[in-house]
Amino acid sequence: MGFYAEQVVPRIVNVACGMKPAEELRRRVCQGLRGTVIEIGFGSGLNVPFYPVTVTRVDAVEPSDVGWKLAAKRLDESPVPVRRAGLDGQSLPFEDDTYDAAVSTWTLCTIPDAVAALREVRRVLKPGGTLHFVEHGLAPDEKVRRWQHRLDPLEQRLFAGCHLTRPIVEMLTEAGFTIQDVEVFYEKGAPRFLAADSLGVAVSLG
């Protein structure tokens, strides 16, 4: 990774993903989390203010040192203990059946092998554990999809490997999750090719 990907992109993401419209989506995603939680793609800790009191600990998986430094103030103010416990979502350094729940927000677009990461999350979840997610990906409308495919190479260059065209629900099921609830929609105020979101809960049935 070069200077731009290491130093600039995390700061862009901190601002772009920390805007007001995303806050309600983060709040919805974090509802129902309880017990020990693993968060992949922790970034700069933008979900921290929305962890409910039912969460006892969060283990954060985040490769970016810059992202972790940007999270410092949120971590200091968090009533929930958070530790940086991994760097690579595709290879988690935890035992099987460790966590009660997992959370992923706008992360699967960037992980090189997102299905491998989801299989790892499923491995470390207890049977019946839940993955709470909101992810942008392949749009439900063909016209928007065509633009996504055209712009995907540029998106990857500008945002350190971010993809516009990943089929989120299909990846979850391919990794062995059962979809408990999902809503597919476009974020208000954002270009549709960038903001086709899937928000929901998937279950690891063991």
Number of C-alpha atoms within 10 A of each C-alpha: 7 8 8 12 16 16 15 14 17 22 17 12 14 17 11 11 17 16 10 9 13 15 16 11 17 24 15 15 23 24 13 15 23 21 13 17 25 26 27 28 25 26 28 27 24 21 21 22 17 17 23 16 12 13 19 16 18 24 19 22 22 22 18 19 15 17 22 19 13 18 18 13 11 15 20 11 10 15 16 18 13 19 13 14 16 19 18 15 25 18 13 18 14 15 10 15 16 17 25 20 28 27 25 21 25 19 20 27 21 17 19 14 12 20 20 17 20 23 21 19 32 29 21 22 28 19 17 16 24 28 29 26 25 25 22 27 26 25 27 14 11 10 10 16 19 14 16 22 15 12 16 18 14 14 16 15 12 13 17 18 17 22 25 27 22 19 17 24 20 12 17 20 15 14 19 18 23 18 17 13 11 16 10 18 15 17 16 10 8 11 11 18 23 22 19 23 24 22 22 19 21 25 24 23 14 13
